[in-house]
Amino acid sequence: MTRNESIHHNPELMYLSPTTREKAIMIAQELLQTRKISSSRAIRQAIEIAKSWAVKSIDRKVWKKLKFNEKDLL
C-alpha cells in the first residue's frame, strides 16, 4: 500500500463531511510531499487543519446570512 492509498483508506476521514474530507486529503498529500513525516501524522495534522477550515467557512456563511436577514428587518 502506498502512502497516498493509506491516506484515502484512513477510518478517521470517514467521520468528516465530503468537502472537509476532500480538503483533508489534499492537505495530507501536501504535507507528505513537503515534509518528512509519516502518513498517519500527516493525516492527523490534515484533519485538524481541515476541521478548522470548515468551522471558519461555516462561521462566514452564518455571519453573511445573519447580516442579510438583519437588512430585511430594517
Summary of the structure (lengths in Angstrom):
residues: 74
radius of gyration: 16.4
end to end distance: 59.2
largest distance: 59.2
contacts: 188
relative contact order: 0.14
helix: 85%
strand: 0%
